[in-house]
């Protein structure tokens, strides 16, 4: 199958936004894993005085994780899907959270400017047509020494992990999504992971984008070897 990109992918997420939270709730550990990835940023205290960018916030699960772990931080949450963003913005939030409708490729046009102390990107990079360009933008938005956490489906490279991912998608996720009218999006979900970087390759991609202190950390449960947290820092400017 051909992967969904740009406007086609955004439209698919718009349509799926009405049932997205229900499907996510059926994934064991989904919210706990996001909170674990936020903690792996290693930011001090409760985030007081920090400015965070939630890149690809969807219906707000990653935003909620950031607020849970770092309740005193200011969060700018962005997403390309108006439907997903509307679901996120409609939820009850304490002060300090701002939602912006924009693709990751057009942050400056939407008035999203740095410096940020940290950027969090959940389930985003495998959906981008040009992840390297977005990584370069993220790096420029971070303050010197600023931190990045990427929470992403990235297979370890072992056949067993690919087999588990395929079995879960074809046996559980895709049939349910098809009944809801969102089969194309969740077929994309399966294929986008299979076609994307392995965990090691994505770590190398971060280093090539001049991030340092790069670590690829597995997540527990059935997603071990399937989902990872990548943590990194903005490296020195290249002269």
Residue pairs with C-beta under 8 A, 6 or more apart in sequence:
1 187
1 188
1 191
3 188
3 191
3 192
3 195
4 12
4 184
4 185
4 188
5 129
6 103
6 129
9 80
9 127
9 185
9 188
10 80
10 81
10 103
12 182
12 184
12 185
12 188
13 20
13 58
13 80
13 81
13 83
13 84
13 185
14 81
14 82
14 83
14 84
15 83
15 181
15 182
15 185
16 83
16 177
16 180
16 182
16 185
17 59
17 81
17 83
17 84
17 86
17 87
18 83
18 87
19 180
19 182
20 58
20 59
20 84
20 87
21 59
21 61
21 87
23 173
23 176
23 177
23 180
24 30
24 31
24 59
24 61
26 176
28 221
28 222
29 219
29 220
29 221
29 223
30 61
31 61
31 64
31 65
33 151
33 219
33 220
33 221
33 223
33 227
34 61
34 62
34 64
34 65
34 122
34 151
35 65
35 68
35 69
36 219
36 229
37 65
37 120
37 122
37 149
37 151
37 219
37 229
38 65
38 66
38 68
38 69
38 70
38 120
38 149
39 69
40 149
40 217
40 229
40 231
41 118
41 120
41 147
41 149
41 231
42 147
42 231
43 50
43 70
43 73
43 117
43 118
43 147
45 72
46 70
46 71
46 72
46 73
47 69
47 70
47 71
47 72
47 73
48 72
48 73
49 72
50 70
50 72
50 73
50 74
50 117
50 118
51 73
51 74
51 76
51 115
51 116
51 117
52 66
52 70
52 73
52 74
52 75
52 76
52 116
52 117
52 118
52 119
52 120
53 75
53 76
53 78
53 112
53 116
53 118
53 119
53 120
53 138
53 141
54 62
54 63
54 66
54 75
54 76
54 77
54 78
54 120
54 122
55 78
55 104
55 119
55 120
55 121
55 124
55 138
56 62
56 78
56 79
56 80
56 104
56 121
56 122
56 123
56 124
56 127
57 63
57 77
57 78
57 79
57 84
57 85
57 88
57 99
57 122
58 79
58 81
58 84
58 88
58 122
58 123
59 84
59 87
59 88
59 91
60 77
60 87
60 88
60 89
60 91
61 122
62 77
62 120
62 122
62 151
63 75
63 77
63 88
63 93
63 97
64 91
65 120
65 122
66 73
66 75
66 120
67 73
67 75
67 93
67 94
67 97
71 94
72 96
73 96
73 117
74 96
74 97
74 98
75 96
75 97
75 98
76 98
76 100
76 112
76 116
77 88
77 97
77 98
77 99
77 100
78 99
78 100
78 101
78 102
78 104
78 107
78 110
78 112
79 85
79 88
79 99
79 101
79 102
80 101
80 102
80 103
80 104
82 101
85 99
85 101
88 99
89 99
100 110
100 111
100 112
101 110
102 109
102 110
102 112
104 121
104 124
104 128
104 134
104 137
105 128
105 130
105 133
105 134
105 137
107 113
107 137
107 141
108 137
112 141
113 141
114 140
114 141
114 142
114 143
115 141
115 142
115 143
115 146
116 141
116 142
116 143
116 146
117 142
117 143
117 146
117 147
118 142
118 146
118 147
118 148
118 149
119 138
119 141
119 142
119 146
119 147
119 148
119 149
120 148
120 149
120 151
121 138
121 148
121 149
121 150
121 151
121 152
122 151
122 152
123 151
123 152
123 153
124 150
124 152
125 131
125 134
125 135
125 150
125 152
125 196
125 202
126 152
126 153
126 154
126 192
126 193
126 195
126 196
126 197
127 192
128 134
131 205
132 205
132 208
132 209
135 205
135 206
135 209
135 211
136 209
138 148
139 209
139 210
139 211
139 234
142 148
142 234
143 234
144 234
145 233
145 234
146 233
146 234
147 231
147 232
147 233
147 234
148 206
148 211
148 230
148 231
148 232
148 233
148 234
149 229
149 230
149 231
150 202
150 206
150 229
150 230
150 232
151 227
151 228
151 229
151 230
152 196
152 202
152 227
152 228
152 230
153 165
153 192
153 193
153 196
153 226
153 227
154 193
154 196
154 197
154 198
154 199
154 202
154 216
154 226
154 227
154 228
154 230
155 161
155 162
155 165
155 193
155 194
155 198
155 199
155 225
155 226
156 198
156 199
156 218
156 225
156 226
157 198
157 199
157 200
158 225
160 225
161 225
161 226
162 194
164 222
164 225
164 226
165 190
165 193
165 194
165 226
166 190
166 194
168 222
169 186
169 189
169 190
170 190
173 186
173 189
173 190
174 183
174 186
174 187
174 190
177 183
177 185
177 186
178 186
193 226
196 202
197 205
199 216
199 218
199 228
199 230
200 216
202 216
202 228
202 230
203 214
203 215
203 216
203 230
206 214
206 230
206 232
207 214
210 234
210 235
210 236
210 237
210 238
211 232
211 233
211 234
211 235
212 232
212 233
212 235
212 236
213 231
213 232
213 233
214 230
214 231
214 232
215 230
215 231
215 232
216 228
216 229
216 230
217 228
217 229
217 230
217 231
218 224
218 225
218 227
218 228
219 227
219 228
219 229
